[in-house]
Amino acid sequence: MSPLTPLDTVDHAAKTPDSPQPWAELGLKEDEYARIREILDRRPTGAELAMYSVMWSEHCSYKSSKVHLRQFGEKAPENDALLVGIGENAGVVDIGQGYAVTFKVESHNHPSYIEPYQGAATGIGGIVRDILAMGARPVAVMDPLRFGAADHPDTRRVLPGVVAGIGGYGNCLGLPNIGGEVVFDDCYQGNPLVNALCVGVMKHEDIHLAKASGTGNKVILYGARTGGDGIGGVSVLASETFDAEGPAKRPAVQVGDPFQEKLLIECTLELFAEDLVTGIQDLGGAGLSCATSELASAGSGGMRVELDTVPLRDSSLSPEEILMSESQERMCAVVEPGKVERFLEICEKWDVIATVIGEVTDGDRLEIFWHGERIVDVPPRTVAHEGPVYHRPIARPRWQDALVADDPAALARPANGEELREQVLRLVSSPNQASKTWITDQYDRYVLGNTVLSQPEDSGMIRVDEETNLGVAVATDGNGRYAKLDPYAGAQLALAEAYRNVAATGARPLAVTDCLNFGSAEDPGVMWQFSEACRGLADGCQQLGTPVTGGNVSLYNQTGDTAIHPTPVVGVLGVIDDVTRRTPMAFREEGQLLYLLGDTAGEFGGSAWAQVIHDHLGGVPPEVDLERERLLADILINASRDGMVDAAHDLSDGGLIQAVVESCLRGGRGARLVVPEGLDAFTLLFSESAGRAVVAVPRSEEVRFNDMCGARGLPATRVGVVDGDAIEVQGAFTLPLAEVRAAHERTLPELFG
């Protein structure tokens, strides 16, 4: 965007009400532009137009999703552990012993399609700064990913770059990557989903918030210089659909520097330690437009900013471009005048550029000046928190009934043991069920020395306190196929799976973050999917007692008229008093008894078996029983604490056989399975009924374990024993572990290696 000539000051705007402005090119609707003029009682300056355009974008303002997101607060369960909820950079929960943990998941989908390496790298950088801005030391990251068909040429363009970007940035920061997902589906062909989660740890007294209070306090911009990369950035890219021509808009993608971010982290933590910061905000989406307006809006006064003092990498940038730039590795702090000198000293020590760019005023306006000329004069809340709110049309898609009626019960099933054996091999070697070590081996999982569990375990686990062994576990899950069949149930199944994954490791689920990935907000069918998913997640969190602490909405994930499957990704965080009592997934001890917990029914709608064997999507997803999920979690947590199980693995995609294969390969031990009365081998192996787990019970604990399950009313069925070097389903087939391992581990290296 070129600066207007002469400089478009506030006075100039008042005198030239009819000057044409590029509001449509900046993504504003005609009525939105009219509302800006009404708020200001004049036309906006070029700089004001830039600010409103990025801050009122879908990505920053949630204008199409606000009305549905409110129920996360309205239905929030009572939870004494919640210290900071929705509305800040990230949620914060109390985990005991004076410690608090902050965590959040966000999206960097569109930038990662256009420029895979930098899009993914800066996604990690951005979520890490969100956690840092809360006052916490970042301790781990996770990456729920979704790509198009695994064998599509464009997936071979996007996936390696995304993985390299996540690994390159996270490894350079020295943060372990402890979990996530990798899913392939045709629906993500033009819109990969690159979601990033970060976890941070602090003491209760270290919590910081994004607000600018205290008249006369200074506003300090510190970190990297502002450049021309990322102008408009994710605030614009994520607020519209791609056209059918594919990647474009490369200049809008931010460029990351993890070494600068590492300096920024250590510098910021030292600033916090010396109590030099009154308020703080990272510069992510919408850059300075966001940081200044949100700090001022959340504070008790106004703010004056001298924009020409901002350190630049490109001296030709106009005021509008500086305000819209999403250059990375930048933070904005509010500092008392008497502490500014020490603040700047610490920044200099860490080789971090720091500049006083303004101060908090006693008024109620955000004023920005350029070489002494006033180019912005706005009520900050109208920019940051009072953007448009849309009640988008909602309509259940016409095709939904036919999709649900397409019952997978009509699909051909294996006729004998040999066919069953062949289908097991096809399932465990399919891209979604195959080993992901080709990807996860590119990430450092153990740096910092506190990683207790990481991929491919059910949840990542980090030790928080070395003396007491207090720790936290985090899992992310989402199944777009389930959500396509029923978005309400699909969201609850994602919540239930993440909740179950955390409990399977022995941690008690405590709180939720979410990343809601959907198609165009202007499609009534998509908004029906979105509204149903929000309702399902809010109801589910209320029932499980796990509040949503924050998250992200990513709309317009579609190319032309083709939207992705509705994909609510849910992250659940849990606490464990002693990480040495954790439960891994590996079957390691011969002779241990395998118990299937929960009820198994013939539920194949949206299943991995239907997808892999028949390329089928239809029917209804597995039934959700959240009270059963809560009971199962209690059993898993108590059994872990009391030493009654040596291994546990949740059942989800691929059913029991997928879980058994993963646990056998993880521990290097085989298993003999028997089909319980009332079930057939096919249903036992491939059903995806929810609320289930498989556990390995030492023989010495069998009676005690059965007594606990019986007393609590949880079905526990003995289905086998850890034994030998093969997976045997009695009366059906035998698969040597070596053959299973070869099939499971070769898929991704052959596709991408």
VOMI-590441 format. One record per residue (C-alpha): y, z, x. Coordinates in steps of 0.2 Angstrom, whole numbers, plus 5000, padded with zeros to 4 digits. Layout:
residues N
YZX
...
end
This chain:
residues 753
500050005000
501749955007
503250075007
504550014995
506249965002
507350055001
506450215003
505850264986
506650434984
506750544969
508550494966
508150314968
506750324956
507950404943
509250264945
507950124944
506850164929
506249984927
505649944944
503849874943
502549994950
500649954955
499950084944
498549974938
498049924956
497950114960
496650144946
497850224933
497750174914
499350114905
499350274895
499150384911
500550304919
501650334903
501150514903
501650534922
503350464917
503450584902
503050734914
504350684926
505650624913
505850464924
504750344933
503750414948
504250374966
502950274976
502350434984
502250524967
501250374960
500050384975
499750574972
499450564954
498350404956
497150494968
497250664959
496950594942
495450484948
493750524940
493150594956
494550724958
495050764940
493350764931
494350684917
492850614908
491650764911
492750914909
492450934891
490550944895
490651054910
491551194901
489951254894
489351304911
490651434910
490451474891
488651494892
488651574910
487351724910
487951894915
487551904934
488252054944
487851954960
489151814956
490751854967
491651684965
491251554952
491751384946
493451324951
493551364970
492951254984
491151334982
490351474973
489951644982
488551764978
488151944984
486451944993
486552134997
486852235013
488652185012
488251995014
488851855003
488251675003
489251524998
488351354994
488751194986
488151014984
489250864983
489050674983
489650534995
488750394986
489850244985
490550265003
488750275009
488350105001
489850025009
489650105026
488050195027
488250295044
490050345041
489850375023
488450495025
489150575041
490850615032
489850675017
489050815028
490750845036
491650865019
490350985012
490351095028
492251115027
492151165008
491051305014
492151345029
493651355017
492851505008
492851605024
491051585028
490151525044
489151365039
487251405043
486251255036
486351085027
485250995015
485250815009
484550754993
484450564995
483950414983
483850234988
483250074980
481549994982
480850044999
480349865003
482049794998
483049715013
484649815007
483649975008
483249935026
485149915029
485650075020
484350205023
484250205042
486150215043
486250355030
484950455039
485750425056
487450475049
486750635042
485750675058
487150625070
488450725062
487450885057
486550885074
488150875083
488851025073
487351125078
486851155059
484951145055
484451025041
483251135031
482751025016
483150895003
482350744995
482050564998
481650464982
481550274980
481850174964
482450004959
483850084949
484750144965
484649974973
486549944972
487050134971
486150244983
486450434980
486950524996
487150704990
487450845003
487251035002
487951165014
487551355015
488751475023
488651665026
490051795027
490351975023
491152025006
492852055013
492951885022
493051785006
494551665006
495351564992
496351404990
498051474985
499851464992
500751634988
502151724996
503851654997
504351595015
502451585020
502251435031
501051285027
500151235042
499051075044
497851085058
496350975064
496250795067
497750675066
498050575050
497450395051
497250245041
495450265038
494950325021
496550285012
496050314994
494350355000
493050434989
494450474976
494550284972
492850224978
491950344967
492950314951
492450144947
490850034947
490449914960
490449734956
488949624958
489449554975
488949714984
489849804998
491649795001
493149905003
492649965021
494350025026
494250155012
492750235020
493250385031
492750395049
491950565056
492150655072
490850795072
491450865089
493150885081
492450975066
491451095077
493051145086
493851155069
492451275063
492551395077
494451395077
494551425058
493251575060
494351655074
495851635063
494951725049
494351855061
496151895066
496751895047
497951765050
497651665034
498351695017
497651545008
496651395014
496051225008
495051085017
495650905016
494350805008
494550694993
496350644990
496850715007
498550795008
498850754990
497450874985
497851004998
499651024994
499551014975
498051124973
498751264985
500351264976
499551254959
498451404962
499851504970
501351604963
502751494968
503151314974
503051224990
504151115001
503350995013
504050895027
502950745027
503650665043
503050805053
501150765050
500350715066
499750535065
498550415073
499450265067
501350275067
501550135055
500850225040
501950245025
502250405016
501150345002
499750305014
499850475023
499750565006
498150465001
497250465018
495650555018
495550555037
494250695041
494150855050
495850925043
496251095035
497851165027
498251345029
499551465022
500151585035
501451735035
502951695046
502551835058
500751765061
501251585064
501351605083
499651685085
498951555073
499551415084
498951495100
497151505093
497251325088
497851275105
496451375113
495251275103
496151105107
496551085088
498151005084
499151125072
500851085064
501951185052
502351055039
503151165025
503351325017
503051415000
504551424990
505151534975
505251394963
503851304953
503951134960
503051034974
504350954984
503950834998
505250755010
505250615022
506550615036
507650735025
507450625009
506550694994
505150584989
504050704978
504650824965
503250874953
502551024944
501051044955
499851094941
500150924932
499450844948
498050964952
497451044936
498250964921
497650784923
496950684908
495550744898
494450614889
493250634875
492350484879
491250394865
489450454865
488050364857
486150374860
485650214868
484750094856
483350064868
482950254869
481750254855
480650114861
480650194879
479950354872
478750264861
477950174876
476650314878
475750314895
474150374886
473850194883
473750154902
472050114910
471350264919
470050264933
468350234927
467350324940
467450434956
467750284967
469250224957
469950394956
469750404975
470650244977
472150294966
472350464975
472550364991
473750244983
474750394976
474950494992
475450335002
476750274990
478550284997
478950434986
477450534989
477150485007
477650595022
479550595025
479350655044
480050485050
481650545042
481650735044
481150715063
482850645066
483650805060
483750965070
482951095059
482851245070
484551255079
485451425078
483751505079
483751575061
482751435052
481251515044
480651375033
481151195032
480451025027
479150995020
479051175013
479551204995
481251275000
482251295016
482451475021
483751545033
483751725041
485451805037
485251965047
484151985062
483952175061
483452185043
482752005041
483751985025
483651795021
484051655008
483051515002
483751354995
482951204986
483651044978
482750944965
482950804952
481950674943
482850534936
481350464928
481150624917
482950614914
482950434908
481550484895
482550634889
484150694899
484150864891
482350904896
482550804912
483950924918
482951074913
481451014923
482550984938
483151164936
481451234934
480751134949
482051204961
481851374953
479951364956
480151304974
481251444979
480051574970
478551494979
479151544996
479451724990
481251724987
482051774970
483151634962
484951694960
486151554957
486351364954
487451224961
487251044954
487750864958
487750764942
487450574946
487650454932
488250274927
489950224920
490950344910
491550204899
489750174893
489350274877
487550274882
487850354899
489050484891
487650534879
486450554894
487750654903
488150764888
486350804885
486050844904
487450964904
486851044888
485151054895
485651134912
486851254904
485551314891
484251324905
485351424917
485851544903
483951574899
483451594917
484951704921
485551594936
487451544934
488151384939
489251424954
490051254956
489551074960
490050894958
490050754946
489750574952
490050444938
490150254939
488550244949
488150064943
488349884948
488949774935
488049824919
486549904928
486750094929
485650214939
484450334930
485350484925
485050594940
485550774939
485150854955
485051044955
485151164969
484451344967
484851484980
483751634981
483751794991
482251875000
482352055007
481152015022
480951835028
479351895038
478551915020
478851735016
477451615009
477251455017
476351305009
475051275022
473151305019
472651385036
471151505033
469451435028
468651525014
470251565005
470151534986
471251414977
472051464961
472951354949
474351454940
474951394923
474251274910
473751094913
473950964899
473850774898
475650754902
476050584911
477750524904
478850484919
477350534931
477150474949
475350414943
476150304930
477450234942
476250204957
474750134948
475550044933
477350024937
477650114920
479050224913
478950274896
478450414884
479050594885
479250704900
478250864903
478651004891
479851134898
479451324895
480751424905
480051594900
478451534908
479451474923
480151654924
478451734923
477751614936
479151654948
478951844946
477051824950
477451714965
478751834972
477751994969
476151914977
477151864992
477952034994
476252124992
475252005003
474151934989
474351754993
474351665010
475051505004
475851434988
476451264983
477351214967
476651074957
477850934952
477850744957
476050684959
475250844951
473950954959
473150824971
474850784979
475150974981
473350994988
473550855000
475250915007
474551095009
472951035017
473850915030
475151055033
473851175038
472551055045
471151125033
470151035019
469851095002
468351084989
469051064972
468051094956
468551034938
468751184927
467951184910
469051094897
469850974909
469350814916
469550764935
470950634931
472050764921
471750904934
472250794948
473750694941
474550784927
476350844930
476350984917
477751104922
477751284926
476251274938
475851314956
474351314967
474051474978
472851514992
472151694989
471151795002
469551844996
469952024999
471452004987
470551904973
470252054961
472052124963
472851954961
471851914945
472252084938
474152054941
474051884933
473051944918
474152094915
475651984915
474851854904
474951704916
473451584916
472551584933
471151464936
470051464951
469951274956
469251274973
469151344991
469951305008
468551225017
468051095030
468950935036
469050845020
469750845002
468250844990
468250844971
466550894966
465650764957
466950634960
467450594978
467650654996
469150605007
469150645025
470850735030
471050605044
470950465031
472250555020
473350595035
473350405040
473850345023
475150485020
476050465036
476050275040
477150215025
478950255031
478650205049
477950045043
479450015032
480850075043
480150115060
end
